[in-house]
Protein backbone atom coordinates (compact mmCIF):
# COMPACT_ATOMS: atom_id res chain seq x y z
CA UNK A 1 0.00 0.00 0.00
CA UNK A 2 1.05 3.54 -0.62
CA UNK A 3 1.46 6.16 2.08
CA UNK A 4 2.97 9.57 2.59
CA UNK A 5 4.46 11.11 5.71
CA UNK A 6 5.01 14.82 6.04
CA UNK A 7 7.31 15.72 8.89
CA UNK A 8 6.33 18.91 10.62
CA UNK A 9 2.75 20.06 10.53
CA UNK A 10 3.88 23.67 10.95
CA UNK A 11 6.97 25.31 9.53
CA UNK A 12 7.95 28.95 10.00
CA UNK A 13 10.62 30.71 8.00
CA UNK A 14 11.73 34.29 7.63
CA UNK A 15 11.11 36.08 4.38
CA UNK A 16 14.08 35.43 2.11
CA UNK A 17 15.12 32.26 3.93
CA UNK A 18 15.24 28.75 2.54
CA UNK A 19 12.01 26.78 2.59
CA UNK A 20 12.29 23.03 3.20
CA UNK A 21 9.18 20.89 3.54
CA UNK A 22 9.74 17.20 4.10
CA UNK A 23 7.92 14.29 2.53
CA UNK A 24 8.66 10.59 2.77
CA UNK A 25 6.70 8.01 0.85
CA UNK A 26 6.04 4.33 0.85
CA UNK A 27 5.14 2.73 -2.44
CA UNK A 28 5.09 -0.80 -3.79
CA UNK A 29 5.31 0.43 -7.37
CA UNK A 30 7.45 3.08 -9.06
CA UNK A 31 5.95 6.15 -7.49
CA UNK A 32 4.34 9.12 -9.06
CA UNK A 33 4.73 11.90 -6.53
CA UNK A 34 3.07 15.28 -6.31
CA UNK A 35 3.24 18.45 -4.30
CA UNK A 36 0.14 20.59 -4.02
CA UNK A 37 -0.43 23.96 -2.37
CA UNK A 38 -3.67 25.17 -0.83
CA UNK A 39 -4.44 28.77 -0.05
CA UNK A 40 -7.19 29.59 2.45
CA UNK A 41 -10.67 28.67 1.28
CA UNK A 42 -9.43 27.33 -2.02
CA UNK A 43 -8.84 23.98 -3.62
CA UNK A 44 -5.46 22.36 -4.13
CA UNK A 45 -3.16 23.64 -6.85
CA UNK A 46 -0.44 21.49 -8.37
CA UNK A 47 3.07 22.74 -7.61
CA UNK A 48 5.06 19.98 -9.28
CA UNK A 49 5.02 16.31 -10.20
CA UNK A 50 7.68 13.59 -10.29
CA UNK A 51 7.35 11.25 -13.25
CA UNK A 52 10.74 9.48 -13.20
CA UNK A 53 12.06 11.60 -16.08
CA UNK A 54 14.39 13.53 -13.78
CA UNK A 55 15.10 13.34 -10.08
CA UNK A 56 15.08 17.11 -9.65
CA UNK A 57 11.70 18.51 -10.53
CA UNK A 58 11.03 22.19 -10.98
CA UNK A 59 7.61 23.54 -10.30
CA UNK A 60 5.77 26.81 -10.24
CA UNK A 61 6.58 29.82 -8.08
CA UNK A 62 10.25 28.87 -7.75
CA UNK A 63 9.65 25.58 -5.94
CA UNK A 64 11.50 22.40 -6.70
CA UNK A 65 11.69 18.91 -5.26
CA UNK A 66 14.27 16.17 -5.41
CA UNK A 67 13.35 12.51 -5.63
CA UNK A 68 15.71 10.33 -3.61
CA UNK A 69 14.88 6.67 -3.99
CA UNK A 70 17.41 5.49 -1.40
CA UNK A 71 15.81 7.73 1.20
CA UNK A 72 12.24 7.34 -0.12
CA UNK A 73 11.96 11.10 0.09
CA UNK A 74 10.57 13.89 -2.06
CA UNK A 75 11.31 17.07 -0.12
CA UNK A 76 10.09 20.43 -1.40
CA UNK A 77 12.42 23.43 -1.39
CA UNK A 78 12.50 27.05 -2.37
CA UNK A 79 15.68 29.11 -2.03
CA UNK A 80 14.04 32.30 -0.85
CA UNK A 81 10.66 32.47 0.86
CA UNK A 82 8.16 35.13 -0.09
CA UNK A 83 5.19 36.30 1.94
CA UNK A 84 2.88 34.93 -0.73
CA UNK A 85 4.22 31.40 -0.07
CA UNK A 86 2.30 31.20 3.19
CA UNK A 87 -0.14 28.34 2.64
CA UNK A 88 -0.77 24.65 3.32
CA UNK A 89 1.38 22.20 1.37
CA UNK A 90 0.47 18.61 0.65
CA UNK A 91 2.59 15.78 -0.65
CA UNK A 92 0.82 12.92 -2.45
CA UNK A 93 1.57 9.60 -4.13
CA UNK A 94 -0.66 7.77 -6.59
CA UNK A 95 -1.14 4.05 -6.94
CA UNK A 96 -1.82 1.87 -9.97
CA UNK A 97 -5.53 2.19 -9.37
CA UNK A 98 -5.41 5.97 -9.68
CA UNK A 99 -6.04 6.52 -6.01
CA UNK A 100 -4.11 9.37 -4.46
CA UNK A 101 -2.70 9.21 -0.95
CA UNK A 102 -2.11 12.55 0.68
CA UNK A 103 0.06 13.51 3.57
CA UNK A 104 -1.41 15.38 6.49
CA UNK A 105 -0.10 18.67 5.19
CA UNK A 106 2.41 21.26 6.34
CA UNK A 107 1.34 24.77 7.13
CA UNK A 108 4.00 27.26 6.06
CA UNK A 109 4.23 30.62 7.82
CA UNK A 110 6.50 33.30 6.42
CA UNK A 111 7.71 35.87 8.92
CA UNK A 112 8.41 39.36 7.56
CA UNK B 1 -9.50 25.49 -20.78
CA UNK B 2 -12.02 25.69 -17.97
CA UNK B 3 -11.00 24.18 -14.65
CA UNK B 4 -12.91 21.94 -12.31
CA UNK B 5 -16.07 23.59 -11.06
CA UNK B 6 -18.05 22.73 -7.96
CA UNK B 7 -21.48 23.86 -6.97
CA UNK B 8 -22.61 25.17 -4.67
CA UNK B 9 -19.61 26.81 -3.03
CA UNK B 10 -21.27 27.08 0.36
CA UNK B 11 -24.07 25.15 2.01
CA UNK B 12 -25.70 25.27 5.41
CA UNK B 13 -27.84 22.33 6.46
CA UNK B 14 -29.26 20.96 9.66
CA UNK B 15 -28.74 17.54 11.19
CA UNK B 16 -30.78 14.83 9.58
CA UNK B 17 -31.09 16.53 6.22
CA UNK B 18 -29.46 15.30 3.06
CA UNK B 19 -27.30 17.20 0.61
CA UNK B 20 -26.11 16.80 -2.97
CA UNK B 21 -22.91 18.36 -4.24
CA UNK B 22 -21.95 18.67 -7.88
CA UNK B 23 -18.65 18.56 -9.70
CA UNK B 24 -17.93 19.30 -13.35
CA UNK B 25 -14.52 18.01 -14.43
CA UNK B 26 -12.12 19.46 -16.93
CA UNK B 27 -13.21 18.69 -20.47
CA UNK B 28 -11.86 15.31 -21.56
CA UNK B 29 -11.26 14.01 -18.06
CA UNK B 30 -13.04 10.77 -17.25
CA UNK B 31 -12.07 10.35 -13.62
CA UNK B 32 -13.56 12.28 -10.73
CA UNK B 33 -12.43 11.80 -7.15
CA UNK B 34 -14.02 13.22 -4.02
CA UNK B 35 -12.28 14.18 -0.80
CA UNK B 36 -13.40 15.42 2.58
CA UNK B 37 -11.13 17.94 4.26
CA UNK B 38 -11.40 18.82 7.94
CA UNK B 39 -8.91 20.48 10.29
CA UNK B 40 -8.62 17.38 12.43
CA UNK B 41 -8.51 14.64 9.79
CA UNK B 42 -6.87 16.38 6.85
CA UNK B 43 -7.70 15.17 3.35
CA UNK B 44 -9.65 11.95 3.32
CA UNK B 45 -10.51 10.08 0.17
CA UNK B 46 -14.20 9.37 -0.33
CA UNK B 47 -14.47 7.67 -3.72
CA UNK B 48 -13.44 7.83 -7.35
CA UNK B 49 -15.56 7.42 -10.44
CA UNK B 50 -14.25 6.53 -13.86
CA UNK B 51 -16.50 6.24 -16.89
CA UNK B 52 -19.64 6.16 -14.71
CA UNK B 53 -18.31 3.35 -12.50
CA UNK B 54 -17.07 3.61 -8.96
CA UNK B 55 -13.49 2.43 -9.17
CA UNK B 56 -12.15 3.23 -5.71
CA UNK B 57 -13.81 3.77 -2.38
CA UNK B 58 -12.53 5.17 0.87
CA UNK B 59 -13.53 4.26 4.37
CA UNK B 60 -16.72 6.25 4.82
CA UNK B 61 -20.17 5.09 5.92
CA UNK B 62 -22.88 4.28 3.43
CA UNK B 63 -24.48 7.68 4.04
CA UNK B 64 -21.91 8.98 1.58
CA UNK B 65 -22.63 8.03 -1.99
CA UNK B 66 -21.88 9.29 -5.43
CA UNK B 67 -22.48 8.85 -9.09
CA UNK B 68 -21.08 9.92 -12.39
CA UNK B 69 -22.94 10.78 -15.54
CA UNK B 70 -22.09 10.03 -19.13
CA UNK B 71 -20.62 13.53 -19.56
CA UNK B 72 -18.28 12.78 -16.61
CA UNK B 73 -20.01 15.23 -14.30
CA UNK B 74 -20.29 13.79 -10.83
CA UNK B 75 -22.48 14.24 -7.81
CA UNK B 76 -22.01 13.15 -4.26
CA UNK B 77 -24.80 12.78 -1.77
CA UNK B 78 -24.73 12.71 1.99
CA UNK B 79 -27.86 11.51 3.72
CA UNK B 80 -28.86 11.96 7.35
CA UNK B 81 -26.32 14.68 7.96
CA UNK B 82 -24.36 14.72 11.20
CA UNK B 83 -22.48 17.60 12.80
CA UNK B 84 -19.22 15.84 11.99
CA UNK B 85 -19.97 16.05 8.29
CA UNK B 86 -19.14 19.73 8.34
CA UNK B 87 -16.14 20.02 6.06
CA UNK B 88 -14.73 21.26 2.81
CA UNK B 89 -15.59 18.77 0.08
CA UNK B 90 -13.17 18.77 -2.79
CA UNK B 91 -13.44 17.06 -6.10
CA UNK B 92 -10.59 16.41 -8.48
CA UNK B 93 -10.55 15.29 -12.08
CA UNK B 94 -7.98 13.55 -14.24
CA UNK B 95 -7.71 11.45 -17.39
CA UNK B 96 -7.80 8.40 -15.14
CA UNK B 97 -4.36 6.80 -15.20
CA UNK B 98 -2.23 6.71 -12.09
CA UNK B 99 0.41 8.75 -13.87
CA UNK B 100 -2.02 11.58 -14.39
CA UNK B 101 -2.29 14.71 -12.32
CA UNK B 102 -5.47 15.32 -10.38
CA UNK B 103 -6.82 18.84 -10.79
CA UNK B 104 -8.89 20.16 -7.95
CA UNK B 105 -11.95 22.32 -7.82
CA UNK B 106 -12.40 25.12 -5.26
CA UNK B 107 -14.50 22.95 -2.99
CA UNK B 108 -17.91 23.12 -1.38
CA UNK B 109 -17.96 24.28 2.22
CA UNK B 110 -20.68 22.34 4.04
CA UNK B 111 -21.78 23.45 7.48
CA UNK B 112 -24.14 21.23 9.44
CA UNK B 113 -25.98 22.88 12.32
HADDOCK unambig.tbl for C-alpha pairs under 7 A between the chains (distance, minus, plus):
assign (segid A and resid 32 and name CA) (segid B and resid 99 and name CA) 6.22 0.50 0.50
assign (segid A and resid 42 and name CA) (segid B and resid 106 and name CA) 4.92 0.50 0.50
assign (segid A and resid 42 and name CA) (segid B and resid 107 and name CA) 6.78 0.50 0.50
assign (segid A and resid 43 and name CA) (segid B and resid 90 and name CA) 6.82 0.50 0.50
assign (segid A and resid 43 and name CA) (segid B and resid 104 and name CA) 5.77 0.50 0.50
assign (segid A and resid 43 and name CA) (segid B and resid 105 and name CA) 5.48 0.50 0.50
assign (segid A and resid 43 and name CA) (segid B and resid 106 and name CA) 4.08 0.50 0.50
assign (segid A and resid 43 and name CA) (segid B and resid 107 and name CA) 5.78 0.50 0.50
assign (segid A and resid 44 and name CA) (segid B and resid 104 and name CA) 5.58 0.50 0.50
assign (segid A and resid 45 and name CA) (segid B and resid 104 and name CA) 6.80 0.50 0.50
assign (segid A and resid 94 and name CA) (segid B and resid 98 and name CA) 5.82 0.50 0.50
assign (segid A and resid 95 and name CA) (segid B and resid 98 and name CA) 5.90 0.50 0.50
assign (segid A and resid 96 and name CA) (segid B and resid 98 and name CA) 5.31 0.50 0.50
assign (segid A and resid 97 and name CA) (segid B and resid 98 and name CA) 6.22 0.50 0.50
assign (segid A and resid 98 and name CA) (segid B and resid 96 and name CA) 6.44 0.50 0.50
assign (segid A and resid 98 and name CA) (segid B and resid 97 and name CA) 5.68 0.50 0.50
assign (segid A and resid 98 and name CA) (segid B and resid 98 and name CA) 4.07 0.50 0.50
assign (segid A and resid 99 and name CA) (segid B and resid 56 and name CA) 6.94 0.50 0.50
assign (segid A and resid 102 and name CA) (segid B and resid 43 and name CA) 6.73 0.50 0.50
assign (segid A and resid 104 and name CA) (segid B and resid 42 and name CA) 5.56 0.50 0.50
